[in-house]
């Protein structure tokens, strides 16, 4: 089976809003509700917990393996986003581990799901950050292996390529990080998907770190000028504000 995480809302999600969602009890509508809340809606505790509740209800029903994998994958993403919202590292780590567990359930159903390995590795990587990079180096091979597995399944999995770049960007050289490799990965991602604003925003920040201010400014402006972002919700919530803050600093 092939899955595509963070790929936009289902058609059904676009046709149901507000009270209609509350009245919708069938699993497909619940999954659509959860996907809309995780991807398009603001990342508030209320929205993310509502998404988890919708997936929990859907998972109580008879679902095809593909739909079950979808539900577990988006639950894992919701937990990751909830972890990002926490202030205390202990709480961050708790949510990231819950996300890892959900992604693991998806992998157990479909070991050929690139998205599942991507989100598993993302949660484990964030868990390591919360623990402290140097204290959690033992997790690094597992994260890299998960990303490599995702790319073995789908060599064009852009989100994983971007995640690999971010890993190389944040890790110190002594821990295996490489700014040069990170830049190459971001540029590779943009070759595959020229509208991927997360890759643009991260590349802009990397260029700024290297003192390449004109290139950084140009890339940040591309984030804001992009008319057809691959993930509009992510550009609105994260990538655009990130680019704006960078331009202010530059």
Helices and strands as residue ranges (DSSP letters): H 11-15, H 18-23, H 27-39, H 45-59, H 65-85, H 89-109, H 114-131, G 134-139, H 140-153, H 158-170, G 173-175, H 179-192, H 197-209, H 213-225, H 232-234, I 235-239, H 240-249
